Amino acid sequence: MAYVISGACISCGSCAGECPVGAIAEGDGKYEINADACIDCGSCAGSCPVGAISQG
């Protein structure tokens, strides 16, 4: 199951740099994870300073 980014995202971009497959991009008001590209590794969740990323 892919990870998801909640509305608590502060658009800092730290998660995008941690994703080994480039599945995270800046969206409308927050970053978004492409569920089809996500490999469910959790690297992004560990890098989020506000805890806005969780398993979807």
C-alpha positions, -999 to +999 in steps of 0.1 A: +000+000+000+014+034-010+022+061+015+001+093+015+007+129+025-019+146+046-031+182+047-006+188+075+022+190+049+041+223+051+056+219+015+092+218+027+102+192+001+123+171+025+103+140+015+109+144-022+146+142-018+144+110+002+122+091-023+145+065-041+121+062-070+110+099-075+074+092-066+069+125-048+062+159-064+049+193-055+011+194-058-015+220-052-007+234-017+012+203-006+034+175-019+018+144-033+029+108-037+022+089-070+007+057-057+016+038-088+053+046-084+055+043-046+075+012-035+062+014+001+097+018+016+088+045+041+119+067+035+097+097+031+078+092+063+110+092+083+121+125+068+089+145+073+094+171+101+056+174+109+046+137+106+023+143+076+032+111+058+016+077+066+008+044+050-024+048+030 
